[in-house]
Amino acid sequence: MASIKDMGDGKFKIVVSAGFEVVQPPKGSQDPPVKKRVRRTTYYRPAAATPGARQREVKKFAANYEAQVHSGQYIDGSGMTFSDFYRVWDEHWASSSKNLTQRVREDYKYMIDKHVVPFLGTKTLAKIKPFDIDEIVEDMEKHDYKPKTIRYMFTSVNSVFSYAYRKSVIESNPCNRVDLPRVTRNAEIHPFTMDQSKRFLSHLQEGYTVYSAPGKRKRVKDKNQSVEISGYKYHKDYPLQEQAFLYAATLEGLRRGELIALTWEDVDFKRRRIDINKAVSKTKDGQIIKDPKTPTSNRVICVTPQVIEMLKELKVQEKKKALSLGSLWTGGRGDNFDKNYVFTRKDSSDMLSVDTPGHWFHKAVRHYNEQLEHNEVLEDEEKKKLMLPEIRLHDLRHTYATIMIANGVDIATISKHLGHASLSVTLDIYTHSTIANDRKAAEKAQQIYFGT
């Protein structure tokens, strides 16, 4: 039976007999083999509040621990390296979809393989200290990794050590006492202003001009001679699918993966609502459909009439596309058409690639700025002011939030619309926007009470 000893600081020492092992004498010695008792030791700190409840909790833990030792399931952190246990973590915990999504598991493993294994791979698990984790952090800082990336590395390796601690492989988690760089979320947010958003959306509907500069072209028959080619230009419209996607991203603040995962049955045209109940994630094995980012990301949102009208037009266009493709269209038809994806690949019913919308967005910004460069009416200084910044597609989500806050929409409504895990997440991300709004409120109070 397991031996339990109260260490006096809320922690209990549990010792279990693991039988005997035969220790062979040194080679050449005349001494007989020695039979030696083997004991396994671990420590446990119960969470219960009362003495009696703590005793019961410790006894239950000790019984499970003893069963593991006797069945051979017990893993000793003093006898295996970090790399060895890392494989155990991956096989028994990380590979379960209940614990990590496939994409997150891949991201964690990438971080650990790249940044952690080179430092800790051959070290004994139980001997790894906070200073060892600090060394990894310092190395990443030295190589100019952003605080957000360093923290993600920490989250990844902390998952391994937390699992080891829960399974009593180690006495304490070294990650609990590591100093991490602070992340300033607002520093990574670069949204469009209200004026920039309006000009961007107008540009999507108006289309753009393609310019070709004058040049020379070699003759086909005589490659040694060339002819002068005059410059030309022509107008081009953005495909409706591109317009609808970028309008929804800007006006609704939806995540890229949420939009790509939409099917027509998720769109309620009569009530002007969209049901966000799934998302797309990119993995090594391709794109997969998964649950939204957080439980609160599973939501039904009201959308603007502009977005609904675009989606109506897009649905008609998709039905025509299905007819034109004939047998090449592998999606649903008739009553099953609504099971098709809203945003699809060219000449196919397949789900859109997660990389495509980013290309659409950057192309549209680039074309808009090219129009300004060719504008012969505006002065250079005016053109410079009107240029759109090269921001990320995800910054359209931040654009939605900052504009809604600036226009007095309450933060709880914005948080719910965005599908944030909690109101505090929204407040944390958009601190600068809420402070600006709060300053306006203070100025308004001054005006109301004192007229200045």
Secondary structure, DSSP 8 states (H G I E B T S, - for coil): --EEEE-SSS-EEEEEEEEEEEE---TT-----EEEEEEEEEEE----SSHHHHHHHHHHHHHHHHHHHHHT----GGGSBHHHHHHHHIIIIITSTTT--HHHHHHHHHHIIIIIHHHHTTSBGGG--HHHHHHHHHHHHHTT--HHHHHHHHHHHHHHHHHHHHTTSSSS-GGGG-------GGGG-----HHHHHHHHHHHHH-EEEEE--EEEE-SS-TT-EEEE--EEEEE---HHHHHHHHHHHHH---HHHHHT-BGGGEETTTTEEEE--EEEEETTEEEEE--SSGGGSEEEE--HHHHHHHHHHHHHHHHHHHHHGGG--S--GGGGGGSBSSB-TTSSSB--TTHHHHHHHHHHHHHHHHHHT-SSS-HHHHHHH------TTHHHHHHHHHHHHTT--HHHHHHHHT-S-HHHHHHHTHHHHHHHHHHHHHHHHHHHH--
